[in-house]
Each structure stands twice: as C-alpha cells, then as structure tokens.
Amino acid sequence: MEGKSNEKKGGRRGRACVVVLGDIGRSPRMQYHALSLASQASLEVDIVAYGGSEPHSALLANPSIHIHIMKQWFTASQRLPKILQPIMLLLKPLVQFLVLLWFLCVKIISPDVFIVQNPPSVPTLVAVKWASWLRNSSFVIDWHNFGYSLLALSLGRNSHFVTLYRWFEKHYGKMADASLCVTKAMQHELAQNWGINATVLYDQPPDIFHPASLEERHKLFCRLNEDLFQPLGVRDCVSNGSSLIASRCQNETLFTTEVGSNIYLKPNRPALVVSSTSWTPDEDFGILLEAAVMYDRRVAAILGEDDSVDEEVMWKEIHDGKQCLYPRLLFIITGKGPEKEKYEAKIKRLKLKRVAFRTMWLSADDYPLLLGSADLGVCLHTSSSGLDLPMKVVDMFGCGLPVCAVSYSCIKELVRVDKNGLLFSSSSELADELLLLFKGFPDDYCDALKVLKDGALETGSSARWATEWEEHAKPLITEASSFCYALHYVIIKSSTLGVVDLIFNFSNSKLDQAVSLIQWIVVWCKLHVLIACRFDEVLAISKHSHLVQSSYAAGFPTYVCFHMFQCESEVIVLKLLDKILLANLSSALMTC
C-alpha cells in the first residue's frame, strides 16, 4: 500500500506521516487525522503502524493515504523463563526504536511533518524526534493520555521505571514543534507542569456515526444473528429462543421482523446496551457485572418473584409476547484486550434471568451501526491520568446514543448529567440508573431515556470531526509543515549548485548573475549557519511578513524579489528571511 508522492500543478505536494506504535485499526483518532490530512489539507499521507485489525474502508480507499505495516514485537515473553523476561522487556523498546527509525528514515518518502500518537511514549517520541531531525521535518504530538500514568497502573507510581519513563515523555514532549491534546484539563497540566503549549482538539464523531435506520438495523442484526444467539454460558434469556427463531423465516431477528416490504421493531425485544472496551486495567469491568446482577435481583424483587420461578417457563412466555414492566437486557461488549478471557469466565458463572452478555469484535463499518441501533451505552473508562476523555462516548453521541459513564475528574467536559447521559461511581448506582431508564421499555414510562437520547443526538450533531479539525488542527499542522518545508528548501539552496540554479532561473542579465551569485552564496551560507546555531530564535520570530520590502532591504536584486514573490515555493523562503529581519537578526547574518 505504498505509493509515490503526487505532484501538484506548479509545485511539490506536501506530505505528512502519521505514526502509531499500535494497531492502526484500533486507533480511530489517528485514522481520522490521516483522512483529514488527505482530504482537508490536500497532503499525501503515510501511516506507519502495526497491523492486526482492519482500518476503516475510507482509509483503504483513499489514493493519497499509504499504509506501512511494521512487524509486531515478539509477544510471547510471558512464556519465557522468569530470568529472561526482564532482558526481553529491555530489548523490546530498543528493537521497536530501530524498526521505527528504519521505517521513518528509509521506507517512507521524506515528509514535511510527523504526527505521532502519545502514548506510548517510549520509544515512539524518541524515534520520531530523531527522524524529524534527520529528515528536516516538523514534529507534532497528539497527546491522548500520559504514558507514564498507564505504566504506573502495573508498576505503581513509585517505581523507578515510571519516574524514568515520565522524564523521557516530558523531555521529548517539550521538543515537539506543536502539540494537540484531548481536553482542557490536559492542556492546563501540560502548560503548568510540563512547559508545553498544546491546542485542544476534542474528539468528535465523523459522519459514519449516525442513528441507524430500521433497514440498517435489520441488516446488521441479520448478520449478527448467529453471534447473538450464541451464549457465553449454557443458556440465557436470549439464547433460549434461538431454536424457535431458527425455525421461522430468515427475515426475523432478535430485535426486528420483516413483513413484506416493511420492517418492524419487536415490542418484546430486549433493551440493547453497548459497551466498548480495550479490556485493560483502567476499565473495571467488574462494575458492570455487579450492576447486571443487582438489576436482575431488584427486578425480581419488584415483581414479587422468588427463586422457585422456573426461568425456562418465564423465557418462553417472554418469547411468546409477554411484556414486563422491566425488559430483558442484552449487553454487547465490543473490543479486544488482555483481560477479555478473564471476564468471559466470570460471565459464564453468572446465573441471571433477565440479563445476557455477548462479547464480539466488529468491523469498522459495523461498529457505528451497532451504536446507532442500541438503546444505551455504558462507559467504564476511568483514565489513568484523570485528564483524557473516552472517544467511545463521542462515537455514541454521534449515533444519538445516551451514555452512563464512570465519574472522574474531567468527564463532565463531555457528559452532561441529565442532558446526554448519567454518571455513576459504583455498581449500585449503575443498577439504579438502568432501572430508571428502562422502566416500561420500549414505549411506556421511558421519558428519562428519551430526554437523554435527544440530548445525545444534539451533542453529536453540534460538531463533527471535520469541522473541529479544520478549526484547530489544520492551522497548527499547516504552519508546522510550511516552516519545515522552508527550512528544508533553504538548506538545499545553500549548496553552490542550488544557488546557481536559483539565480540563473531568475536572472536575465549575465552581469546581474555574477553579482547575484556572490550575494546569494554569502547570504544563503550565513543563513544556513544562523539556522543551525539559532534555531530556537528563528522559531520564536513573528509569523507576519512583508515579503518584497524585507527582501529588498536585505540586499537582494529587485527582480529576484519580484520573481520570488511570484513563485509559490519561493514565497516560503522569503517568509523565513523576513522572520529573521523582523527579529533584528540581520546583524547576525554578518557575524555568524
């Protein structure tokens, strides 16, 4: 999936490289960056990442996006003897660093800007910064969270490894030419304690996230029918009727039925609750399991049922059309991760009458449809740093899906209580919220759920990724890549051949050529030295420019100034020269 750089009419087309030391298919924000860079900034885009999950189809179909897949590091370290495991842990970042550097410096065409996801920080930030030095490219970090805080979940915050990791993260984070982050709380932390000025780019849903139509729901549930009727345990309130449904026409699903050309939602369907997880320690899935048990027992108590009630009889009555004050709940948990098998084993041991669980991994096209077909979303993300927001909630809002989310420090930047969702701090609170929202489901007494759905739809439709990216990310990335291109251009033109080529293209007089050649050699070489010695000063200079006047004041021939002003690529060089003049560094040109 590699390709050559396209050319714009009249000049070189810009190029960006998106770097993810992880599965690109499981990094939606970086996929959206790539799509926006290609479509909104008209750049050629290289993605350097690991494989594993299929990226979104729009990414694969875009001819301006080229995906470069790195091989995964050896993952069987847990099966090694204990004496070798620390050695492998030390070797892992070193090998990742070398592989990453090889891809960034050799395998891809030199970009104007690198955009890297953080975390992971080590060795990603080190490798990308080195590559940006070697290839004269700008270095932009998109801060999703803090890498050291994730490491602290397993090693503890007092670990020396965590302290060292934080130093690397901060040291190389400050070297970035520009930074993006996901919340105002993180922006404040970066500015106050890290000395990094970051621009907030909130996650927003792309257009693929929207409420699903009845036809879309029906087609999705037809595709998922087999998975939906496959229980994690022996049987449950959903799988019990599978044989009955299988014997009917193929146009019936757990939630919908097709009669002629019309599709209907079943009145006795279960409420569909969706949660997306990476099955990692920063999401305590046990809270959801406990809440499910509490919901099951509290509904039984409200309806006056006891343990003597035959669940098989109850399930058959529900399947035959009996409606209860509180519905069955079907939790679909999507995602991959290290703790998935552990929690699946716990689910199998649960004995629930009105609650069922399914775990699955959906394609990038089916996942938005599932969210658009669900009745409620649950988010268990607690944030290792307390400063990031769960993107899954943004996607849910894009589909008009209200959310019950774990409460932590900055979650209210996204979830507005009683407007588009609810917050909880314990399994008991989540169980109470499930009872509140689903009483009388699907039609009666569900006013609270309807209010939240309207609020979620309003939140999701108020801003989209393309709009947010255009306003906050595009100016920052364009400025960084433009400066990089100017710097790269200056260094190339510093050589004698470059100077001669430049002068002879602009000059029509042989006498002027000789005079200009001397002037250009002196100025370009001194400028080259100046940039190398005073790079920070050049970066800090004002962005505003008076191209022709400042160039003429620097001693360039008028016709050169005029032609440089006319040529698109050379205008960038004049901006750089003007920055130096405006900062009163003209004297440095004579003394470097």
C-alpha positions as CSV (number, residue, x, y, z in Angstrom):
1,M,0.0,0.0,0.0
2,E,2.9,2.3,-0.5
3,G,2.9,4.9,-3.3
4,K,4.8,7.7,-4.8
5,S,4.3,11.3,-3.9
6,N,1.8,13.1,-6.2
7,E,2.7,16.4,-7.7
8,K,0.5,19.5,-7.6
9,K,0.4,21.6,-10.7
10,G,3.1,24.2,-10.2
11,G,4.9,22.7,-7.3
12,R,5.6,19.9,-4.8
13,R,2.7,18.4,-3.0
14,G,3.1,18.4,0.8
15,R,3.4,15.2,2.7
16,A,2.6,14.1,6.3
17,C,3.4,10.9,8.2
18,V,1.1,9.6,10.9
19,V,2.9,7.4,13.4
20,V,1.1,4.9,15.7
21,L,3.1,2.3,17.8
22,G,0.0,0.2,17.9
23,D,-2.8,-1.4,15.9
24,I,-3.9,1.2,13.4
25,G,-7.3,-0.4,13.1
26,R,-7.8,0.3,16.9
27,S,-6.6,3.9,16.7
28,P,-9.7,5.7,15.3
29,R,-8.4,9.3,16.1
30,M,-5.2,8.7,14.1
31,Q,-7.3,7.3,11.3
32,Y,-9.4,10.4,11.3
33,H,-6.2,12.5,11.3
34,A,-5.0,10.7,8.2
35,L,-8.3,11.2,6.4
36,S,-8.4,14.9,7.3
37,L,-4.8,15.4,6.2
38,A,-5.5,13.9,2.9
39,S,-8.9,15.4,2.2
40,Q,-8.9,18.7,4.1
41,A,-5.2,19.7,3.9
42,S,-4.6,18.0,0.4
43,L,-1.5,16.2,1.6
44,E,0.0,12.9,0.7
45,V,-0.2,10.8,3.9
46,D,2.0,7.9,5.1
47,I,0.8,5.8,8.0
48,V,3.4,3.9,9.9
49,A,1.8,1.5,12.4
50,Y,1.3,-2.1,13.4
51,G,-1.4,-4.2,11.7
52,G,-3.9,-6.5,13.3
53,S,-7.3,-5.0,12.8
54,E,-8.8,-3.8,9.6
55,P,-8.7,0.0,9.2
56,H,-11.8,1.9,8.1
57,S,-12.7,1.3,4.5
58,A,-12.4,5.1,3.7
59,L,-8.8,4.9,4.7
60,L,-8.0,2.0,2.4
61,A,-9.9,3.5,-0.5
62,N,-8.1,6.9,-0.3
63,P,-5.4,7.0,-3.0
64,S,-3.5,9.7,-1.1
65,I,-3.1,7.5,2.0
66,H,-0.3,4.9,2.1
67,I,-0.2,2.4,5.0
68,H,3.2,0.9,6.0
69,I,2.8,-2.0,8.4
70,M,5.6,-2.8,10.9
71,K,6.0,-6.3,12.2
72,Q,4.9,-6.8,15.8
73,W,7.5,-7.4,18.5
74,F,7.7,-10.9,20.0
75,T,4.7,-11.2,22.3
76,A,5.3,-14.5,24.0
77,S,7.5,-13.1,26.8
78,Q,5.2,-14.5,29.4
79,R,6.1,-18.0,28.3
80,L,9.8,-17.4,28.7
81,P,11.7,-18.3,31.9
82,K,11.5,-15.6,34.5
83,I,15.2,-14.9,34.3
84,L,14.8,-13.9,30.7
85,Q,11.7,-11.7,31.0
86,P,13.5,-8.6,32.3
87,I,16.0,-8.9,29.4
88,M,13.2,-9.1,26.9
89,L,11.5,-6.1,28.4
90,L,14.7,-4.1,28.0
91,L,15.2,-5.3,24.4
92,K,11.7,-4.6,23.3
93,P,11.9,-0.8,23.2
94,L,15.3,-1.0,21.6
95,V,14.1,-3.2,18.8
96,Q,11.0,-1.1,18.4
97,F,13.1,2.0,18.2
98,L,15.4,0.6,15.5
99,V,12.4,-0.7,13.4
100,L,10.5,2.6,13.8
101,L,13.6,4.6,12.8
102,W,14.2,2.4,9.8
103,F,10.6,3.0,8.6
104,L,10.6,6.7,9.3
105,C,14.0,7.4,7.7
106,V,14.3,4.9,4.9
107,K,11.0,3.2,4.0
108,I,8.9,6.3,3.5
109,I,9.3,9.5,1.4
110,S,10.6,12.4,3.5
111,P,7.5,14.2,5.0
112,D,7.0,17.8,5.9
113,V,5.5,16.8,9.2
114,F,5.4,13.8,11.6
115,I,2.2,13.4,13.7
116,V,2.6,10.9,16.4
117,Q,0.2,9.4,18.9
118,N,1.2,9.5,22.6
119,P,1.1,7.2,24.5
120,P,3.1,5.0,24.0
121,S,5.9,7.5,24.7
122,V,9.0,5.1,24.7
123,P,10.4,4.6,22.2
124,T,8.0,6.4,20.0
125,L,8.7,10.0,20.8
126,V,12.5,9.4,20.8
127,A,12.4,7.7,17.4
128,V,10.1,10.3,15.8
129,K,12.1,13.2,17.1
130,W,15.3,11.7,15.8
131,A,13.7,11.1,12.4
132,S,12.4,14.7,12.3
133,W,16.0,15.9,12.9
134,L,17.4,13.6,10.2
135,R,14.8,14.5,7.6
136,N,14.3,18.2,8.4
137,S,10.6,17.6,9.3
138,S,8.3,19.1,11.8
139,F,7.4,17.1,14.9
140,V,3.8,17.2,16.2
141,I,2.5,15.2,19.2
142,D,-1.2,14.3,19.7
143,W,-1.5,13.8,23.4
144,H,-4.2,11.2,24.1
145,N,-3.0,10.5,27.6
146,F,0.2,10.3,29.6
147,G,2.3,7.1,29.0
148,Y,3.8,7.1,32.5
149,S,0.4,7.0,34.1
150,L,-0.5,3.9,32.2
151,L,2.7,2.2,33.1
152,A,2.0,3.2,36.8
153,L,-1.1,1.0,36.7
154,S,1.0,-2.1,36.6
155,L,4.2,-1.0,38.3
156,G,3.0,1.6,40.8
157,R,3.6,5.4,40.7
158,N,6.7,5.0,43.0
159,S,8.5,2.7,40.6
160,H,11.9,4.0,39.2
161,F,10.8,2.8,35.8
162,V,7.8,5.0,35.9
163,T,9.9,8.0,37.0
164,L,12.4,7.4,34.1
165,Y,9.5,6.9,31.7
166,R,8.0,10.2,32.8
167,W,11.3,12.0,32.3
168,F,11.6,10.7,28.7
169,E,8.0,11.6,28.0
170,K,8.4,15.2,29.3
171,H,11.9,15.7,27.8
172,Y,10.9,14.7,24.3
173,G,7.4,16.1,24.6
174,K,8.9,19.6,25.0
175,M,10.9,19.1,21.8
176,A,7.8,19.0,19.7
177,D,7.2,21.8,17.2
178,A,3.5,21.7,18.1
179,S,1.1,19.7,20.3
180,L,-2.5,18.7,20.3
181,C,-4.4,17.3,23.3
182,V,-7.9,16.0,24.0
183,T,-9.1,18.0,27.0
184,K,-8.8,21.4,28.6
185,A,-7.7,19.7,31.8
186,M,-4.8,18.1,29.9
187,Q,-3.9,21.4,28.2
188,H,-3.7,23.0,31.6
189,E,-1.5,20.2,33.0
190,L,0.9,20.3,30.0
191,A,1.2,24.1,30.3
192,Q,1.6,24.3,34.1
193,N,3.8,21.3,34.9
194,W,5.4,20.3,31.6
195,G,6.1,23.6,29.9
196,I,4.2,22.5,26.8
197,N,1.7,24.7,25.0
198,A,-0.9,22.4,23.4
199,T,-4.0,23.1,21.4
200,V,-7.2,21.3,22.4
201,L,-8.7,19.2,19.7
202,Y,-11.7,17.5,21.1
203,D,-12.7,14.1,19.7
204,Q,-15.7,14.5,17.5
205,P,-17.6,11.8,15.6
206,P,-17.1,11.6,11.9
207,D,-20.1,11.3,9.6
208,I,-20.1,7.5,9.7
209,F,-21.5,7.7,13.2
210,H,-25.3,8.4,13.0
211,P,-28.5,6.9,14.2
212,A,-29.2,3.7,12.2
213,S,-32.4,3.4,10.1
214,L,-34.7,0.5,10.6
215,E,-33.4,-1.1,7.4
216,E,-29.8,-0.7,8.6
217,R,-30.7,-2.2,12.0
218,H,-32.4,-5.2,10.4
219,K,-29.5,-5.9,8.1
220,L,-27.0,-5.6,10.9
221,F,-28.9,-8.0,13.2
222,C,-29.3,-10.5,10.4
223,R,-25.5,-10.5,10.0
224,L,-25.1,-10.8,13.8
225,N,-27.9,-13.4,14.4
226,E,-25.6,-16.3,14.9
227,D,-23.5,-14.4,17.4
228,L,-26.5,-13.0,19.3
229,F,-27.9,-16.5,19.9
230,Q,-24.6,-18.0,21.0
231,P,-24.5,-17.7,24.8
232,L,-21.3,-17.4,26.8
233,G,-22.7,-19.9,29.3
234,V,-25.1,-22.8,28.8
235,R,-28.2,-20.7,28.1
236,D,-29.7,-17.4,28.9
237,C,-32.8,-15.2,28.4
238,V,-31.7,-14.5,24.8
239,S,-30.4,-17.9,23.5
240,N,-33.3,-19.9,24.9
241,G,-35.5,-19.0,21.9
242,S,-32.9,-19.5,19.2
243,S,-34.3,-22.8,18.0
244,L,-37.8,-21.2,17.7
245,I,-36.4,-18.3,15.7
246,A,-34.3,-20.5,13.5
247,S,-37.4,-22.4,12.5
248,R,-39.1,-19.3,11.3
249,C,-38.4,-17.3,8.2
250,Q,-35.0,-15.8,7.7
251,N,-36.3,-12.3,7.9
252,E,-36.7,-12.3,11.7
253,T,-34.1,-11.3,14.2
254,L,-34.0,-10.8,18.0
255,F,-35.0,-7.2,17.6
256,T,-36.7,-6.8,14.3
257,T,-39.0,-8.6,11.9
258,E,-39.7,-8.1,8.2
259,V,-43.2,-8.5,6.8
260,G,-43.4,-7.9,3.1
261,S,-41.6,-4.7,2.4
262,N,-42.0,-3.3,5.9
263,I,-39.6,-3.7,8.9
264,Y,-40.8,-3.5,12.5
265,L,-39.2,-3.4,15.9
266,K,-40.5,-6.2,18.1
267,P,-42.4,-4.9,21.1
268,N,-41.0,-7.6,23.4
269,R,-37.4,-7.2,22.3
270,P,-34.6,-6.9,24.9
271,A,-33.1,-3.5,25.6
272,L,-29.7,-3.3,23.8
273,V,-26.9,-1.9,25.9
274,V,-23.4,-1.5,24.3
275,S,-20.0,-1.0,25.9
276,S,-16.8,-0.8,24.0
277,T,-13.6,-1.7,25.9
278,S,-10.0,-2.5,25.4
279,W,-10.1,-4.9,28.4
280,T,-7.3,-3.2,30.3
281,P,-6.9,-2.4,34.0
282,D,-8.0,1.2,33.6
283,E,-11.6,-0.1,33.0
284,D,-13.0,-2.1,35.8
285,F,-15.4,-4.3,34.0
286,G,-16.4,-5.9,37.3
287,I,-18.6,-2.9,38.0
288,L,-20.8,-3.7,35.0
289,L,-21.1,-7.4,36.0
290,E,-22.1,-6.4,39.6
291,A,-24.7,-3.9,38.3
292,A,-26.2,-6.6,36.0
293,V,-26.6,-8.9,38.9
294,M,-28.2,-6.1,41.0
295,Y,-30.6,-5.2,38.2
296,D,-31.7,-8.9,37.8
297,R,-32.3,-9.3,41.6
298,R,-34.0,-5.9,42.0
299,V,-36.4,-6.5,39.1
300,A,-37.3,-9.9,40.6
301,A,-38.0,-8.3,44.0
302,I,-40.1,-5.5,42.4
303,L,-42.2,-8.1,40.5
304,G,-42.5,-10.3,43.6
305,E,-40.7,-13.3,42.1
306,D,-38.8,-15.8,44.1
307,D,-36.2,-18.4,43.3
308,S,-38.9,-21.0,42.7
309,V,-40.0,-19.4,39.4
310,D,-39.0,-21.6,36.5
311,E,-36.7,-19.5,34.3
312,E,-37.4,-21.7,31.3
313,V,-41.2,-21.0,31.6
314,M,-40.5,-17.3,32.0
315,W,-38.3,-17.2,29.0
316,K,-40.9,-19.0,26.8
317,E,-43.6,-16.6,28.0
318,I,-41.4,-13.6,27.1
319,H,-40.6,-15.1,23.7
320,D,-44.3,-15.7,23.0
321,G,-45.0,-12.0,23.5
322,K,-45.4,-11.4,27.2
323,Q,-44.2,-7.9,28.2
324,C,-43.0,-7.0,31.7
325,L,-42.5,-3.7,33.5
326,Y,-38.7,-4.1,33.1
327,P,-37.2,-5.6,30.0
328,R,-34.5,-8.2,29.4
329,L,-31.1,-6.5,29.0
330,L,-28.6,-7.7,26.3
331,F,-25.1,-6.3,26.9
332,I,-22.9,-6.4,23.8
333,I,-19.3,-5.8,24.7
334,T,-17.0,-5.0,21.8
335,G,-13.2,-4.8,21.8
336,K,-10.0,-6.8,22.2
337,G,-7.6,-6.8,25.1
338,P,-5.6,-8.8,27.7
339,E,-8.4,-9.2,30.3
340,K,-11.2,-10.4,28.0
341,E,-10.9,-14.1,28.8
342,K,-10.8,-13.4,32.5
343,Y,-14.1,-11.6,32.4
344,E,-15.7,-14.0,30.0
345,A,-15.0,-16.8,32.5
346,K,-16.8,-14.7,35.2
347,I,-19.8,-14.1,32.9
348,K,-20.2,-17.8,32.4
349,R,-20.6,-18.4,36.1
350,L,-23.4,-15.8,36.5
351,K,-26.9,-17.1,36.8
352,L,-29.2,-14.3,35.5
353,K,-32.8,-14.5,34.5
354,R,-33.2,-11.2,32.7
355,V,-29.7,-10.2,31.6
356,A,-27.4,-11.7,28.9
357,F,-23.9,-10.8,27.7
358,R,-22.2,-11.1,24.3
359,T,-18.6,-10.2,23.5
360,M,-17.5,-9.6,19.9
361,W,-15.2,-7.7,17.7
362,L,-17.0,-5.8,14.9
363,S,-15.6,-4.3,11.7
364,A,-15.0,-0.6,11.3
365,D,-18.2,-0.4,9.2
366,D,-20.5,-2.5,11.6
367,Y,-19.4,-0.8,14.8
368,P,-21.1,2.6,14.1
369,L,-24.3,0.7,13.0
370,L,-24.3,-1.2,16.3
371,L,-24.1,2.1,18.3
372,G,-26.8,3.6,16.1
373,S,-29.1,0.6,16.8
374,A,-28.5,0.4,20.6
375,D,-30.7,1.9,23.4
376,L,-27.9,2.8,25.9
377,G,-24.2,3.0,26.0
378,V,-22.1,2.2,29.1
379,C,-18.5,3.6,29.5
380,L,-16.2,2.1,32.2
381,H,-13.2,4.3,31.3
382,T,-11.6,5.9,34.4
383,S,-8.4,7.4,32.8
384,S,-5.0,6.5,34.3
385,S,-4.2,10.3,34.4
386,G,-7.7,11.6,35.0
387,L,-7.1,14.0,32.1
388,D,-8.3,12.3,29.0
389,L,-11.8,11.6,27.6
390,P,-13.1,8.3,26.2
391,M,-13.6,8.5,22.5
392,K,-16.2,5.7,22.6
393,V,-18.6,8.2,24.3
394,V,-18.0,10.7,21.5
395,D,-18.9,8.0,19.0
396,M,-22.0,7.1,21.0
397,F,-23.2,10.7,21.0
398,G,-22.6,10.8,17.2
399,C,-25.2,8.0,16.9
400,G,-27.6,9.7,19.3
401,L,-26.9,7.1,22.0
402,P,-27.1,8.3,25.6
403,V,-24.4,7.1,28.0
404,C,-24.0,6.0,31.6
405,A,-20.3,6.7,32.4
406,V,-18.0,6.3,35.3
407,S,-17.4,9.6,37.1
408,Y,-13.9,11.1,37.2
409,S,-12.3,14.5,37.2
410,C,-12.8,15.8,33.7
411,I,-15.6,13.6,32.3
412,K,-18.1,16.5,32.7
413,E,-16.3,18.2,29.8
414,L,-18.1,15.6,27.7
415,V,-21.0,14.0,29.6
416,R,-23.7,16.5,30.9
417,V,-25.7,14.9,33.6
418,D,-29.5,14.6,32.8
419,K,-28.8,16.1,29.4
420,N,-27.0,13.5,27.3
421,G,-26.1,10.9,29.9
422,L,-25.7,9.9,33.6
423,L,-22.6,9.4,35.8
424,F,-22.0,6.7,38.4
425,S,-19.3,5.8,40.9
426,S,-20.4,2.3,41.9
427,S,-22.2,-0.7,40.6
428,S,-25.2,0.0,42.8
429,E,-25.6,3.5,41.2
430,L,-25.3,2.0,37.7
431,A,-28.0,-0.6,38.6
432,D,-30.3,2.3,39.8
433,E,-29.8,4.1,36.5
434,L,-30.7,1.0,34.5
435,L,-33.9,0.6,36.5
436,L,-34.7,4.3,36.0
437,L,-34.1,4.4,32.2
438,F,-35.7,1.1,31.2
439,K,-38.9,1.1,33.3
440,G,-41.7,0.4,30.8
441,F,-39.4,-0.2,27.9
442,P,-39.8,0.0,25.0
443,D,-42.7,2.5,25.0
444,D,-44.2,3.4,28.3
445,Y,-42.6,5.4,31.1
446,C,-39.3,5.9,29.3
447,D,-39.4,9.7,29.4
448,A,-35.9,9.9,31.1
449,L,-34.4,7.7,28.3
450,K,-36.0,9.8,25.6
451,V,-34.7,13.0,27.1
452,L,-31.2,11.7,27.2
453,K,-31.4,10.4,23.6
454,D,-32.5,13.8,22.4
455,G,-29.6,15.4,24.3
456,A,-27.1,12.9,22.9
457,L,-28.3,13.5,19.4
458,E,-28.0,17.2,19.8
459,T,-24.4,16.8,21.2
460,G,-23.4,14.6,18.4
461,S,-24.8,16.8,15.7
462,S,-23.5,20.1,17.1
463,A,-19.9,19.4,16.0
464,R,-18.2,16.9,13.7
465,W,-14.6,15.8,13.4
466,A,-14.1,17.6,10.0
467,T,-15.2,20.9,11.5
468,E,-13.2,20.6,14.7
469,W,-10.1,19.5,12.8
470,E,-10.4,22.4,10.3
471,E,-10.6,25.0,13.0
472,H,-8.0,23.7,15.5
473,A,-5.6,21.2,13.9
474,K,-5.3,22.3,10.3
475,P,-3.7,25.8,11.1
476,L,-1.3,24.3,13.5
477,I,-0.2,21.4,11.2
478,T,0.0,23.6,8.2
479,E,2.2,26.2,10.0
480,A,4.5,23.4,11.2
481,S,4.8,21.7,7.8
482,S,5.2,25.1,6.0
483,F,8.1,26.1,8.2
484,C,9.7,22.7,7.8
485,Y,9.4,23.0,4.0
486,A,11.0,26.4,4.2
487,L,13.9,25.2,6.3
488,H,14.4,22.2,4.0
489,Y,14.4,24.5,1.0
490,V,16.9,26.9,2.5
491,I,19.3,24.0,3.3
492,I,19.1,22.6,-0.2
493,K,19.7,26.1,-1.8
494,S,22.7,26.6,0.5
495,S,24.8,24.5,-1.8
496,T,26.6,26.2,-4.7
497,L,24.6,24.2,-7.3
498,G,21.4,25.1,-5.6
499,V,22.4,28.8,-5.6
500,V,23.4,28.8,-9.2
501,D,20.3,27.1,-10.3
502,L,18.1,29.6,-8.3
503,I,19.9,32.7,-9.7
504,F,20.0,31.5,-13.3
505,N,16.3,30.8,-13.2
506,F,15.5,34.3,-12.0
507,S,18.1,36.4,-13.8
508,N,18.2,37.6,-17.4
509,S,21.4,39.6,-17.2
510,K,24.8,37.9,-17.1
511,L,26.3,40.8,-15.2
512,D,23.5,40.6,-12.7
513,Q,24.0,36.8,-12.5
514,A,27.6,37.3,-11.4
515,V,26.8,39.9,-8.8
516,S,23.8,38.0,-7.6
517,L,25.7,34.8,-7.3
518,I,28.2,36.2,-4.9
519,Q,25.4,37.8,-2.8
520,W,23.4,34.6,-2.7
521,I,26.3,32.4,-1.8
522,V,27.2,34.7,1.1
523,V,23.6,35.1,2.4
524,W,22.5,31.5,1.9
525,C,25.5,30.1,3.6
526,K,25.3,32.5,6.5
527,L,21.6,31.9,6.8
528,H,22.3,28.2,6.9
529,V,24.7,28.7,9.8
530,L,22.3,31.0,11.5
531,I,19.5,28.5,11.4
532,A,21.7,25.8,12.8
533,C,23.0,28.0,15.6
534,R,19.9,29.9,16.5
535,F,17.1,27.6,15.6
536,D,15.0,28.4,18.7
537,E,15.2,32.2,17.9
538,V,14.1,31.6,14.4
539,L,11.1,29.6,15.6
540,A,10.1,32.3,18.0
541,I,10.0,35.1,15.4
542,S,6.8,36.8,14.3
543,K,4.7,35.0,11.8
544,H,3.8,38.2,9.9
545,S,5.7,39.1,6.8
546,H,6.4,41.9,4.3
547,L,7.9,39.9,1.6
548,V,9.2,42.3,-1.1
549,Q,10.2,45.1,1.3
550,S,12.3,43.0,3.7
551,S,14.0,41.0,0.9
552,Y,14.9,44.3,-0.9
553,A,16.3,45.7,2.4
554,A,18.4,42.6,2.8
555,G,20.2,43.5,-0.4
556,F,18.5,41.2,-2.9
557,P,18.1,42.5,-6.5
558,T,14.6,43.8,-7.2
559,Y,13.9,41.3,-10.0
560,V,14.8,38.4,-7.7
561,C,12.4,39.7,-5.0
562,F,9.7,40.1,-7.7
563,H,10.2,36.6,-9.1
564,M,10.4,35.0,-5.7
565,F,7.2,36.7,-4.7
566,Q,5.5,35.2,-7.8
567,C,6.8,31.7,-7.3
568,E,4.7,29.7,-4.7
569,S,7.5,27.6,-3.3
570,E,10.0,30.5,-3.0
571,V,7.5,32.7,-1.1
572,I,8.0,30.3,1.9
573,V,11.8,31.1,1.8
574,L,11.1,34.9,1.8
575,K,8.8,34.4,4.8
576,L,11.7,32.8,6.6
577,L,14.1,35.6,5.7
578,D,11.5,38.2,6.8
579,K,11.2,36.4,10.1
580,I,14.9,36.9,10.7
581,L,14.8,40.5,9.7
582,L,11.8,41.4,11.9
583,A,13.7,39.9,14.9
584,N,16.6,42.2,14.3
585,L,18.8,39.3,13.4
586,S,20.1,40.9,10.2
587,S,23.3,41.7,12.0
588,A,23.8,38.1,12.9
589,L,23.9,37.3,9.2
590,M,27.1,39.4,9.0
591,T,28.7,38.0,12.2
592,C,27.8,34.2,12.1
